[in-house]
């Protein structure tokens, strides 16, 4: 699950380097709410206010922290245009008992199935593929841990902005790995954005990178011990809805059957299942330059998964209409990541790679054609 932002400084020679010249603004999107009047949270009081709001919103999604048994049923529909695996209808069910653990299942009409059992002592899983598909990990991240832990943001740069969404006044919190003396008037490409209703404490719009957004809708009935689940989450990429997640029911129970937490022999033989780990965000320059103080930069973000073996899968551009979209995908596809260490639990994670192109290179490419 997405717990914090990890910014790697180097991956096989692709370096994050200082920004040059002027970077193009993030693409227009109706869900891009922090468009101006941004204020840096650079005092203890302003930082505390922003982090407390994040922590309050995050608490809503920690259903297991309520220490109550529950049955959660979810359905979602994926329409990625085959950019990611298993388009079509999905169903998912989580059954949790604080004294026993979690039993969860997921199934796609296109052919994927998974059953997982986890407790404090052990984890088991059995599925039709070695990794969890991107859209399934996405649905679980959106519902259970969409926000970074405030405890991991002590050294982060934070900016805030007032915004409005569907008639509701929101506070947008923008987070990046380090400060920027020349912060743009609007959101920067490296900033994560969380827009929260300060009255209810509920998250309304969340965006890990420009071009990709979770939009939340709520119903008063979907609560367990004060923890509110959204009725609907719409995931959009490049201005298009790619997944619509519906929480069909959330039922509090006195306890769950012990049989749910007894793994089958096949599960035991398979060993520990793949874990859905934190995301990585990488920003790097594409090509060899020249990058000078006057170079205009045009970013494109590529999104996908890194498997436990270090493979990049389900890669696609979040700015498909950008003239550098195909080049960004081709460049990212050449990257490689180290596999998980021997003996460690296998882990997969989201990867966001912001490829920055020099405007001069665009002009040179056009002239060459």
SVG drawing of the C-alpha trace seen along z (x, -y; Angstrom):
<svg xmlns="http://www.w3.org/2000/svg" viewBox="-27 -34 52 64">
<polyline fill="none" stroke="black" stroke-width="0.4" points="0.0,0.0 1.0,-3.6 2.5,-4.7 5.2,-7.3 6.9,-8.8 10.4,-7.4 12.4,-9.6 15.4,-7.7 18.3,-9.8 19.7,-7.3 18.5,-4.2 21.0,-2.7 22.4,-6.0 19.2,-8.0 19.9,-10.8 17.6,-13.3 19.3,-16.6 18.6,-20.2 15.8,-21.9 16.9,-24.1 15.0,-26.9 11.2,-26.8 9.2,-23.6 5.8,-23.5 2.8,-23.7 0.9,-20.5 -1.8,-19.6 -5.3,-21.1 -7.7,-18.8 -11.0,-19.4 -9.5,-17.5 -6.4,-19.6 -7.6,-21.8 -4.5,-23.6 -4.1,-26.0 -3.0,-29.2 -2.6,-31.1 -0.3,-28.4 1.3,-29.1 4.3,-27.3 3.8,-25.7 7.1,-27.0 6.2,-27.7 5.7,-25.1 2.1,-26.1 1.3,-25.9 3.1,-22.6 1.3,-21.1 -2.1,-22.2 -1.4,-20.6 0.0,-17.4 -2.9,-17.1 -5.4,-17.4 -3.6,-14.7 -3.6,-12.4 -7.3,-13.0 -8.2,-12.1 -5.9,-9.0 -7.5,-7.7 -10.9,-7.3 -9.4,-4.5 -7.7,-2.5 -10.7,-0.1 -8.7,2.5 -7.7,-0.1 -11.3,-0.1 -10.7,3.4 -14.1,4.6 -14.9,7.5 -16.4,6.6 -17.3,7.7 -16.5,5.3 -17.8,6.0 -16.5,4.0 -17.0,4.0 -15.2,2.0 -15.0,1.7 -11.8,1.1 -11.7,-0.7 -8.0,-1.4 -8.2,-0.8 -6.0,2.3 -3.1,0.1 -3.3,2.3 -4.3,5.9 -7.8,7.3 -10.1,4.6 -13.8,5.2 -15.7,6.1 -14.1,7.0 -15.3,8.0 -13.4,7.9 -14.3,8.9 -12.4,8.2 -13.4,10.1 -11.5,9.0 -11.5,10.2 -9.2,8.3 -8.5,11.6 -7.8,13.7 -6.7,11.6 -7.7,10.7 -9.3,13.0 -9.7,11.4 -10.6,12.4 -10.6,10.7 -11.8,11.8 -11.8,10.3 -14.2,11.4 -11.2,11.4 -9.7,14.4 -7.7,13.3 -8.5,14.7 -6.7,14.3 -7.3,15.4 -5.2,14.1 -5.1,14.9 -2.9,12.8 -2.5,12.6 0.2,11.3 2.1,14.6 1.8,15.5 0.6,14.7 -0.7,17.0 -1.9,16.4 -3.1,18.2 -3.8,16.7 -3.8,17.2 -0.8,14.9 2.5,14.4 1.8,10.6 -1.2,8.6 -2.5,6.6 -2.1,2.9 -5.8,2.1 -6.4,4.4 -3.5,2.8 -4.9,-0.6 -8.3,0.3 -6.9,1.5 -4.6,-1.6 -7.5,-4.0 -9.7,-2.3 -7.3,-1.5 -4.3,-3.7 -4.4,-6.5 -2.5,-9.0 1.1,-9.1 1.8,-8.7 2.4,-12.1 5.2,-10.6 7.2,-10.1 6.9,-13.7 9.1,-15.4 11.5,-16.7 9.1,-17.1 8.2,-20.5 4.5,-21.3 2.4,-23.9 -1.4,-24.5 -4.1,-26.1 -7.9,-26.7 -10.0,-25.1 -13.6,-24.0 -14.9,-20.7 -18.6,-20.1 -19.5,-23.1 -17.5,-22.0 -14.6,-24.1 -11.4,-22.1 -7.9,-22.5 -5.3,-21.1 -2.0,-20.0 0.9,-19.6 3.9,-17.5 7.3,-17.1 10.6,-15.5 12.5,-18.8 12.0,-22.5 12.2,-24.5 13.3,-28.1 11.6,-28.9 8.3,-27.1 5.8,-27.5 2.5,-29.4 0.6,-26.2 1.4,-22.6 4.9,-21.3 5.4,-18.0 7.0,-16.4 4.3,-17.3 1.7,-14.9 -1.7,-16.6 -4.4,-15.8 -7.5,-17.9 -9.5,-17.4 -12.8,-18.7 -11.6,-20.4 -15.1,-20.2 -15.6,-16.4 -11.9,-15.5 -12.7,-13.4 -10.4,-13.1 -12.1,-14.3 -9.4,-14.3 -6.0,-12.7 -3.2,-12.8 0.2,-11.1 1.4,-12.7 -0.1,-15.2 -2.5,-13.4 -3.7,-10.7 -6.5,-11.4 -8.7,-9.6 -12.1,-11.4 -14.1,-10.3 -17.8,-10.3 -19.3,-9.4 -22.4,-7.9 -23.3,-8.1 -24.1,-4.4 -20.6,-3.1 -19.0,-3.4 -17.5,-1.2 -16.8,-2.7 -16.3,-6.2 -14.2,-5.0 -15.8,-6.2 -15.4,-4.5 -16.2,-6.2 -19.3,-5.1 -17.5,-5.6 -14.0,-6.3 -13.3,-7.3 -9.7,-6.9 -8.9,-9.1 -5.8,-9.2 -5.1,-11.8 -8.7,-13.2 -10.3,-9.8 -12.0,-7.6 -10.1,-4.3 -11.6,-2.6 -14.8,-3.1 -14.7,-1.6 -18.0,-1.1 -18.2,0.0 -21.3,2.1 -21.6,2.9 -19.8,2.6 -21.2,4.7 -19.9,4.8 -20.0,8.4 -19.5,9.9 -16.9,12.3 -15.9,14.4 -15.7,18.2 -12.3,19.6 -12.5,21.7 -11.8,18.6 -8.3,18.4 -7.2,21.9 -5.0,22.0 -5.4,24.8 -2.4,27.1 -1.8,25.4 -1.5,22.1 1.0,23.4 3.1,24.9 3.2,21.6 5.0,19.7 4.5,16.0 2.4,14.1 3.6,11.0 3.2,7.9 1.9,4.6 4.6,2.2 5.0,-1.6 5.3,-3.6 8.4,-5.0 8.6,-8.3 11.5,-9.1 12.2,-12.3 14.9,-12.3 16.0,-14.0 15.4,-12.1 18.2,-12.2 21.7,-13.7 20.7,-17.4 22.0,-20.0 20.4,-21.2 21.3,-24.8 19.8,-27.6 17.6,-28.6 16.4,-25.1 12.6,-24.8 11.5,-21.4 8.4,-19.4 7.7,-16.5 5.8,-13.3 4.9,-10.8 5.0,-7.1 3.1,-4.9 3.3,-1.1 4.4,1.6 7.8,3.0 7.5,6.8 9.5,8.6 11.9,9.7 12.6,6.0 10.5,6.1 8.5,3.1 4.9,4.1 1.7,2.5 3.6,-0.7 1.6,-3.6 1.8,-7.3 -0.3,-9.7 -0.1,-12.4 -0.9,-10.2 -1.5,-13.3 1.9,-14.8 4.3,-14.6 6.9,-13.0 4.6,-10.3 5.9,-7.5 9.5,-8.5 9.0,-8.6 7.5,-5.0 10.4,-3.7 13.0,-5.3 11.4,-4.0 11.1,-0.5 14.9,-0.4 15.2,-0.8 15.9,2.0 15.5,2.5 17.2,4.9 15.1,7.9 14.0,8.3 16.8,9.6 17.0,13.4 15.0,14.5 12.9,11.3 9.1,11.4 8.4,10.7 7.1,7.2 5.7,5.2 5.1,1.5 3.8,-1.4 6.4,-3.3 5.9,-6.9 8.7,-8.1 8.7,-11.7 10.6,-12.0 11.8,-15.5 12.4,-16.5 14.3,-19.5 12.3,-21.8 15.4,-22.2 15.4,-18.4 11.8,-18.5 12.6,-21.2 15.6,-19.2 13.5,-16.0 10.9,-17.8 13.4,-19.3 15.0,-15.9 11.7,-14.5"/>
</svg>
